[in-house]
Amino acid sequence: MRRYIAVFATVLALAACGDDAKQSNAPAGPGGAQLPKIDKLASLGAGEGAVNIVAWAGYAENGSNDPKVDWVTPFEKQTGCKANVKVAGTSDEMVTLMKTGDYDVVSASGDASLRLIYGGVVAPVNTDLVPNYKDVFDGLKNKAWNSVGGVSYGIPHGRGANLLMYRTDVVKPAPTSWDVVFDANSPYKGKVTAYDSPIYIADAALYLMKHKPELGIKNPYALDDKQFAAAVDLLKGQQKVIGEYWSDYTKEVQAFKAGNSVLGTTWQVIANLAKADQAPVEAFLPSEGATGWSDTWMIAAKAKHPNCGYLWMNHIISPEANAAVAEWFGEAPSNKLACAKTADPQHCATYHADDESYYGQVWYWTTPVAECVDGRTDVKCKDYSEWTKAWTSIKG
């Protein structure tokens, strides 16, 4: 394991952020919110002895699920920071947890990151204090879901696509398109599943972008009234064939294993676990492409353990830890040096770690805002609050 820098400044200081303080040039956030002025950490001090983490399942493993899967214990030994991990099942849950002020860092997906930034919940990140940041793939730096106005608000963790999974013994012929989950007359009625989150509206928008070009959708997270209504209508039709919506990945594994679900959106880690349990499933990227995630480690604006928080962000993207979490979860690592550390030498090739053409087909989760992220200025787009209201109506 990479050892941390032995000597840190003894005083924890917050400095003015220079250009970071120029909030007037930043675009409006969710609900028209203005970007709050929050300073980034200027230097590191001694670790506080603990760090409180909100993470997706599989992102902070300490050996309790599998003794061989543990990158938390080495972190604790190297830094003296005890990692207290809270697993969250959805982005909405992560936002709620971070707003309590009880947590220091969070592995935020793009449908949460802007809400956390504009809500003043997280602070800009001083990437100079994260030595491993220099080895992060350039394709993950300074993106719309982890930066605002050229200012970084997080450390890229990894990336992956939301895939289509199906039971090979039931769904025939093998699907190639998302059309099988949006067929209102599906022969698999009652056994189709979908991710339980307002951000899933983007999946419908992506499908319409490819199959109904007359709607003019250019970005599935930038939907005007007409486009949004079309996506909502498609999902209301889909709801009639849905057996269950999922947010707990373990429940989806069991649903596919038992045959209660035979078709629907998934993550690679779910497919891996289902296969390990002998479920006859396959998962793939459909012809239309997919939505996906590029998760970002963010630090609370009022973190009680900021030094340990920064040490965690550096550790989790170290080549060794980043390789371990990428293999366990089933995603591409963010650190290019991690590819030489994976147990499977083909892991990075399998997950297209440095294949920007592959990820050019993936629309990363991004918080919908009224100021259309596709560049249109003659209309207003539906922001996340509208997506949330619509999701409630879709599910009935």
Secondary structure by P-SEA (a helix, b strand, c coil): ccccccccccbbbbcccccccccccccccccccccccccccccccccccbbbbbbcccccccccccccccaaaaaaaacccccbbbbbccaaaaaaaaaaccccccccccccaaaaaaaccccccccccccccccccccccccccccccccccccccccccbbbbbcccccccccccccccccccccccccbbbbccccaaaaaaaaaaaccccccccccccccaaaaaaaaaaaaaaccccccccccaaaaaaaaaacccccccccaaaaaaaaaacccbbbbbcccbbbbbbcccccccccccaaaaaaaaaaaacaaaaaaaaaaabbbbcccccccccccccccccccccccccccccccbbbbcccccccccccccccaaaaaaaaaaaac
